Amino acid sequence: MTSTSRRWLLRDRTAEAHAALDAAIGGLDDLSTYRAYLKALAAFRAPIEQQLSTCAWPDTLGTWRPNSVSAALAEDMEDLGVALGPSAASPLRLDGARLYGTLYVLEGSALGAQLLFRRAQVLGLSESYGARHLALLGGSIQSWRGFLERLEEAEPFDLDGAVEASVAAFALAHAAFVTR
Protein backbone atom coordinates (compact mmCIF):
# COMPACT_ATOMS: atom_id res chain seq x y z
CA MET A 1 0.00 0.00 0.00
CA THR A 2 1.37 3.40 -0.93
CA SER A 3 0.45 6.64 0.67
CA THR A 4 0.19 10.04 -0.94
CA SER A 5 2.95 12.41 0.09
CA ARG A 6 2.09 15.38 2.26
CA ARG A 7 3.14 17.70 -0.54
CA TRP A 8 0.45 16.37 -2.87
CA LEU A 9 -2.15 16.22 -0.13
CA LEU A 10 -1.46 19.88 0.70
CA ARG A 11 -1.56 20.79 -2.97
CA ASP A 12 -4.89 19.05 -3.48
CA ARG A 13 -6.52 20.46 -0.35
CA THR A 14 -5.36 24.03 -1.02
CA ALA A 15 -5.91 24.07 -4.79
CA GLU A 16 -8.91 26.40 -4.63
CA ALA A 17 -7.12 28.95 -2.43
CA HIS A 18 -4.01 28.74 -4.60
CA ALA A 19 -6.03 29.26 -7.80
CA ALA A 20 -7.77 32.30 -6.29
CA LEU A 21 -4.39 33.83 -5.43
CA ASP A 22 -2.99 33.17 -8.90
CA ALA A 23 -6.03 34.87 -10.41
CA ALA A 24 -5.65 37.86 -8.08
CA ILE A 25 -1.96 38.27 -9.00
CA GLY A 26 -2.86 38.42 -12.67
CA GLY A 27 -0.64 38.84 -15.68
CA LEU A 28 1.87 41.54 -14.73
CA ASP A 29 1.74 42.81 -18.29
CA ASP A 30 3.16 46.29 -17.67
CA LEU A 31 5.12 48.25 -15.09
CA SER A 32 1.95 49.62 -13.52
CA THR A 33 0.60 46.15 -12.69
CA TYR A 34 4.09 45.03 -11.66
CA ARG A 35 4.36 47.93 -9.20
CA ALA A 36 0.98 46.99 -7.71
CA TYR A 37 2.21 43.40 -7.45
CA LEU A 38 5.32 44.53 -5.52
CA LYS A 39 3.23 46.56 -3.08
CA ALA A 40 0.81 43.68 -2.46
CA LEU A 41 3.55 41.09 -2.08
CA ALA A 42 5.40 43.25 0.44
CA ALA A 43 2.20 43.81 2.41
CA PHE A 44 1.75 40.05 2.61
CA ARG A 45 5.25 38.67 2.88
CA ALA A 46 7.22 41.13 5.04
CA PRO A 47 5.07 40.68 8.20
CA ILE A 48 5.20 36.90 7.89
CA GLU A 49 8.95 36.91 7.40
CA GLN A 50 9.25 39.12 10.49
CA GLN A 51 7.10 36.70 12.46
CA LEU A 52 9.20 33.76 11.21
CA SER A 53 12.38 35.47 12.40
CA THR A 54 11.16 35.16 16.00
CA CYS A 55 9.37 31.81 15.97
CA ALA A 56 10.60 28.60 17.61
CA TRP A 57 11.95 26.19 14.99
CA PRO A 58 11.23 22.50 15.46
CA ASP A 59 14.14 20.10 15.50
CA THR A 60 12.69 18.35 12.45
CA LEU A 61 13.67 21.35 10.31
CA GLY A 62 17.29 21.09 11.44
CA THR A 63 19.32 24.01 10.10
CA TRP A 64 17.01 24.55 7.13
CA ARG A 65 15.36 27.98 7.04
CA PRO A 66 13.04 29.55 4.47
CA ASN A 67 14.18 32.10 1.96
CA SER A 68 13.82 35.65 3.14
CA VAL A 69 13.07 38.02 0.29
CA SER A 70 11.84 41.10 2.14
CA ALA A 71 15.14 42.99 1.76
CA ALA A 72 15.32 42.25 -1.97
CA LEU A 73 11.65 43.16 -2.32
CA ALA A 74 12.27 46.50 -0.59
CA GLU A 75 15.13 47.22 -3.02
CA ASP A 76 12.88 46.35 -5.97
CA MET A 77 10.24 48.72 -4.65
CA GLU A 78 12.82 51.48 -4.25
CA ASP A 79 14.02 50.91 -7.84
CA LEU A 80 10.50 51.44 -9.15
CA GLY A 81 9.37 54.17 -6.75
CA VAL A 82 6.83 52.03 -4.93
CA ALA A 83 5.90 53.05 -1.40
CA LEU A 84 5.19 50.37 1.15
CA GLY A 85 1.49 50.22 1.95
CA PRO A 86 -0.28 48.88 5.01
CA SER A 87 0.34 45.31 6.08
CA ALA A 88 -2.22 42.79 4.90
CA ALA A 89 -1.03 40.05 7.21
CA SER A 90 -2.24 39.36 10.68
CA PRO A 91 -0.18 37.05 12.87
CA LEU A 92 -0.38 33.42 11.84
CA ARG A 93 -0.10 30.46 14.16
CA LEU A 94 3.38 29.14 13.48
CA ASP A 95 3.51 26.10 15.69
CA GLY A 96 3.90 22.46 14.73
CA ALA A 97 2.30 21.50 11.44
CA ARG A 98 0.92 25.03 11.05
CA LEU A 99 4.48 26.25 10.57
CA TYR A 100 4.91 23.66 7.84
CA GLY A 101 1.66 24.77 6.22
CA THR A 102 2.77 28.40 6.11
CA LEU A 103 6.21 27.44 4.82
CA TYR A 104 4.56 25.34 2.12
CA VAL A 105 2.99 28.52 0.72
CA LEU A 106 6.09 30.70 1.07
CA GLU A 107 8.62 28.21 -0.26
CA GLY A 108 6.25 26.92 -2.93
CA SER A 109 6.28 30.39 -4.45
CA ALA A 110 9.72 29.54 -5.87
CA LEU A 111 8.01 27.69 -8.70
CA GLY A 112 5.76 30.59 -9.69
CA ALA A 113 8.63 33.04 -9.26
CA GLN A 114 10.44 31.48 -12.19
CA LEU A 115 7.53 32.32 -14.49
CA LEU A 116 7.07 35.78 -12.99
CA PHE A 117 10.80 36.50 -13.37
CA ARG A 118 10.57 35.79 -17.11
CA ARG A 119 7.62 38.19 -17.33
CA ALA A 120 9.56 40.82 -15.37
CA GLN A 121 12.50 40.48 -17.75
CA VAL A 122 10.19 41.31 -20.66
CA LEU A 123 9.41 44.55 -18.79
CA GLY A 124 13.13 45.39 -18.63
CA LEU A 125 13.66 44.24 -15.04
CA SER A 126 16.45 41.97 -13.83
CA GLU A 127 18.12 40.31 -10.88
CA SER A 128 19.86 43.62 -10.19
CA TYR A 129 16.99 46.01 -10.91
CA GLY A 130 13.36 45.67 -9.95
CA ALA A 131 13.13 41.87 -9.86
CA ARG A 132 15.73 40.85 -7.28
CA HIS A 133 13.16 39.06 -5.14
CA LEU A 134 11.94 37.00 -8.10
CA ALA A 135 15.48 36.00 -9.06
CA LEU A 136 16.11 35.03 -5.44
CA LEU A 137 12.90 33.02 -5.12
CA GLY A 138 13.12 31.46 -8.57
CA GLY A 139 16.68 30.38 -7.91
CA SER A 140 15.76 28.65 -4.67
CA ILE A 141 14.43 25.35 -6.00
CA GLN A 142 16.98 23.51 -3.81
CA SER A 143 15.49 25.18 -0.75
CA TRP A 144 12.01 24.08 -1.88
CA ARG A 145 13.24 20.51 -2.30
CA GLY A 146 14.90 20.63 1.11
CA PHE A 147 11.66 21.82 2.64
CA LEU A 148 9.70 19.02 0.95
CA GLU A 149 12.06 16.41 2.40
CA ARG A 150 11.54 17.80 5.88
CA LEU A 151 7.78 18.07 5.34
CA GLU A 152 7.64 14.33 4.68
CA GLU A 153 9.84 13.49 7.68
CA ALA A 154 8.14 15.63 10.34
CA GLU A 155 6.59 13.58 13.15
CA PRO A 156 4.12 13.88 14.66
CA PHE A 157 2.27 15.68 11.89
CA ASP A 158 -1.21 17.17 11.82
CA LEU A 159 -2.24 17.36 8.17
CA ASP A 160 -5.43 19.26 8.97
CA GLY A 161 -3.43 21.89 10.87
CA ALA A 162 -0.99 22.24 7.97
CA VAL A 163 -3.85 22.62 5.49
CA GLU A 164 -5.55 25.18 7.74
CA ALA A 165 -2.34 27.23 7.92
CA SER A 166 -1.72 27.00 4.17
CA VAL A 167 -5.25 28.15 3.39
CA ALA A 168 -4.85 31.01 5.89
CA ALA A 169 -1.57 32.09 4.26
CA PHE A 170 -3.11 31.93 0.78
CA ALA A 171 -6.07 33.97 2.06
CA LEU A 172 -3.79 36.66 3.48
CA ALA A 173 -1.92 36.88 0.21
CA HIS A 174 -5.18 36.98 -1.73
CA ALA A 175 -6.45 39.82 0.47
CA ALA A 176 -3.27 41.79 -0.20
CA PHE A 177 -3.62 41.38 -3.96
CA VAL A 178 -7.31 42.16 -4.25
CA THR A 179 -6.93 45.38 -2.25
CA ARG A 180 -3.90 46.70 -4.15
Steps between C-alpha positions, in 0.01 A plus 500: 500500500637840407408824660474840339776737603414797717605732220231367267240485774569866583490591133167326449337641813616857433445504123200733516679755720811479283298552180326804651838653586640434153196670349538799733869541408410515133722542199751770595487627144642848562696696758183637657365153583849388603527790746162406649623141526811613693291703744258212562774241538685716752180556697455124520850362527697746716285455816513122469875501451530721809285258697710206375818671619378469860321165497623179664635259238428131547791260504355325195598800286862474613703792366269554203335843491268657243614755249464855618425737215377808685830689462518426127133591465562834673786572257275413205236737632758776540620443141148553369387773740246286682407602853429232755130485580323366806562143607244248382619226731379431847706269719480137397528204732848368432513196721539136404340404171362853461856622452543241227175611338611863489844404371335290230343818360810718535753251367263371233503847348844415358329315217275790401787745543681344207209584270454846650873572462477429126205740478694763696794466262269583209422824687872584516553385859779273621667334795674831569213739428137466596477120509760398758243321714378294204854400404563403862179299532522344155856392566408327824367170367755316719351667806152390387623143458666512841176619653304220331736239645448639848124527446486126434720416800330714766345295781253530651315680223152649493397519135181690580700763690744535210214538252330756725821705518562477125147615422540786750828608337346484152204704628728769642687522173174510306373784720818697433465459124131578471538822700803632310 
